Amino acid sequence: MSIVSASDILNKATKGGYAVGAFNITSIMQMQAVIEAAAGLKAPVIIQTSESPAKMIGPEVIAAAYRELASRAGIPVVLHLDHSTDVDFCKRCIDAGYTNIMIDASSHPYDDNVRITKEVVDYAREKGGVTVEGELGTVSGVEDQVIVAENDSVLCDPDLGISFSKATGIDLLAPAIGTAHGVYKTENPKIDVARMRAIRTKADEAGMELPLVIHGGTGLSEGIVKRLIAAGGSKYNVSTELKYAWIDGAAAFTAQKPLVYNPNKLMQSQMDASAAVVIKWIKILGSEGKGGSNA
């Protein structure tokens, strides 16, 4: 059960009251570090690539590395395309072997969001074994996080979130609740936990297995994270912190050993820094030990 779709592990997480870490990687070596760190804690894990690194490396190369690394990991591992706005690229990633796709048409009017998202869902269904994440509302960048948090019109309306999920057939919903991508520049970001809870309640009342996604995870306090999980979030995205770890890991190595020109040692320092981030979040999210066959 190493190569799985998101629904395979997230429905279980929703019922179990924990979240699965979804980590955005920018290289094959960082993917290896994330999977090995999760395997060491026997935790399920989601490997994510945003469009930019996926296009640079190539989805076929990423998927081939994923299949090899996941097959020997001994834990459930998902390969997810994150925040893609390109329908054709979503289809290419499905064909390559990604097991979960996020089509982000949230910047479009509602009807167009439904149409675009459903096109990717229909293609995934034709291929089989691939789940799809959609987004409703706006998950901002940190520079306008306060505006988003205070502007109800760009947050996910709970009733509309359920209608959107039914109309598109998505397997996961990423609702805008005030979180932001990047590192928060305010000490107490305004996160609408009650909105997350309302969406979870309405999905349950409708009898829907609909895992909810928490975007903008880097920089949130442990207390807020646990409140969001208790409110029904089961997929937790970490991106910026891993980018920092990868670059800072290299900087630390060259600062400490400026005359050591050994690429393997340099990359190992980056992998170690990345693994530390993964281990920290798995422990916070409560998914440690949840990746075994009897978990």
N, C-alpha and C positions, 0 to 999 in steps of 0.2 A: 504493500500500500504506500510506496514512496512517491509515485507520480499520481497526483490527485487533482481534482478541480476544487475550487474554493468552497462550493456548497458541501463537499464531503467533510470538511473540517469545521466550517463556520456554523452550520446548523447545530453541530455538537457543542461548539463553544457558546452559542446563544443559550442553549438549554443548561449548560454547565456553569454559567455565570462568570466566564473568563473571556479574554480576548486573545486573538492570534496576532503576533507581530508580523507586519508586512514591510519589508525592508527594501528600499530602492538602492540598487547596486549600479555601479558605473564601469565595472570590469569583471572579467571572468574570475580573476583571483579574489575579488571582493565577494562574488557569489559563493565561492568555495569557503571563504571565511565565515560567511553568514550561516551556511548549511552546517558546517562542522560545529559551530558554536551552538546552534539549535540542537543538533544531534547529541552533543555532550550533555544537554539538559533534558533530553528526550521530549522535546517540545515540537509541535507542528510549526511550520514556518511558511511564509509566503515570500518568494523572491519577486521583486518588482523591477521593471525597467520603464523609465519614462521614454517618450518618443526619441529624444535626442541621442542618448547612448544606444538605444535599440537600433536606430538608423545608422549610427556610426559603426557599431560592431557587426550589425546584421542579425535580424531575428532568427535566421536559420542557424547561425553560429551559436547564438545564445541558447537556443532550444536544444541543440546538440550537446552543449556543455551541461545544461540543466538535466537532460536525461541521464547522462553518465554520473553526475554528482548525486542526483536524487536517488538513483537506483541502488547506490551503495550506502545511503545515509541511514536507513533503518527507521526513518520517521516520515510522516506525510509532508510532501513539499509541493507547493503550488508555484507555477510560473505565470506571472500576471503582467499585462501591459497596462501601465498607469497613465491616466489622463490623456488618452489619445483623442484628438479631434478629427483625425483622418480615417474615414470609413475604409478606404482601400488598404491603408496600412493595418488596420484592425484585422481585415480579412487575410492579409499576408501573414500576420502573426498567428492567426488561427491555423492557417495551412502549415506553418513552420513547426507547430507543436506547443504553443502557449496553451495553458489550461484554464486561464481566466483573462478576460478582456474588459477594460474599462473604456467605453466610448463616452466622452465628455462633450455633450452637446448642450450643456447648461447655459451657455451664453446666448443660445437661440431662443426665440419665442417658444412657448410651451408646446404648441402643436408640431413645430419643427423638431423640437427635442424628442418628442414621442416618435416621429417618423424616422429620424436618423438613428435613434437608439434601437428601434425595432428592426431596422435593416440589419444591424450587426447581430442582434439576438437571433433573427431568422437564419442568418448564415451560420452562426454557431450551432444552432439546432440541426441544420443539415449535416454538418460535419460530425456532430455528436461528441459528448464528453467534455465540452467546453462551456463554462458558465460566463455570465456577463454582468458587469457592474455599470449602473447608470447613476447620473447625478442630477439632483434637482435643487435649485437655488445657487448661490454663489459662495464658493470657498475662495477667499481672497488671498492676496499676498499680504505680508505683515504690514506693509506701509499703509494700507487702508483697512486694517483689521478692526479698528474702533468704529469706522463708518459702517462696515458690514454688520458688526455685532449689534449696533443700535438701529439699523435700518431693517425693520421687520419685512419689508417688501422683497428683500433679496434672500431671506432665510426660507427654509423649506416648510411650506404649510403642511401640517400632518395629514389632513384629508387628501390634499392634492398629491402628496407623496405616495399614498396608497393607490390612488387612481392612476398615477403615472406608472407605478410598478405593474399594475394589472394590465394597462394598455400596451406596455412595451414587452411584458413577459420577462423582465430582468430577474436575475437570481439574487443580486445584492443591490442595496440602495445606499448611496452616499448622500445624506441629507446635509444641507448647509445649516449649521447651528451656531455659527460665529467663530469657528476655528479658522486658522489662517496658515498658509504655507510659509515656511521660513522660520526664523527665530523671532519670537515675540519681543517687541520693544517696550511693552507695557508689563509691569510686574503682575498685574491682576487682569488678564484678558477676560472679556465678557463672553462666557460660553453658556449657551442656552440649554442646560441639562434637561430642563422640564420639557423642552421641545423634542429632544431625543426620546425621552420616556413616553411622550404622547404618541410618537410615531410607532414605537415598539408595541404599545398597548393596542393601537388600532390595527396593526398587522396581526397581532395575536388574536384579536377579536374577529378578524376576517379569516382566520385559519390559514394564514400565509407563513410559510417558512421563508423569511426575508431577512437575512443577516444585515445589520446596519454597520456602515463604515465610518470610522473617525479619521478624517483627514487633518493635516496640520498638527501632527503629534509632537514634533520636536519643540521642546521648551515648555510644554504644559507641566504643571506641578503634579506630583504623584496623587495628591488628593483629588484634583479635578479629573485625572485619568480614571481613578477608581470609581468616582461618581458617574462618569460617562459609561463605564462598563456595567455598573449596577443599573443604569437606565436603559441598557439594552445594546450598547455598542459591542461588536464582537470581532471587528477587523480594525487594527490600529496601525496607521501608516507612519513610518519614520523614514525621512529622506535627508533633510538638511544635515542632521547630526552625523549621518554616515558619510556624507560628502566631506564634512569637516574632519572626521576621523581619518579618512583616506589621505587627505592632503596634509593634515597635521602630523600624521604618523610618519610620512616621508620627511617632513621638515624637522621633526625631532631627531630622526636617525641621522640626517646629514649634519645637523648642528652638533650632535654628540660624537659622530665619527666622520668628520669631513674628508678624510683620506681613504675611506673604505669604499672602493668602487665595485661593490658586489650587488648586482641587481636582486639576487635572491634574498639577501639579508634586508635590503631596502623594502622589498615587497612584503617580507615577513613582518616587518614592523608595522606596515599598513594593515596587514591582515589581523595582527594582534589588536591594533587600535579599533578596528571594525568589530572584531569579536567581542570586545569589552562593551561596546554599545549594545550589541544584540543581547548579550547575557543580562545586562542591566534591565532592558525592557522586557525580556521574557519573564524575569522574576516579578517585575511590577505588574505585568498583565495577568499573571496567574496561570500561565500555560505550561509551566515547567512540569514534566511528567505526564502531560496530556497527549503525547505523541506515540505512546506504545499501543500495541494491539489490544491490550486489556484496559486501557485508560478510559 
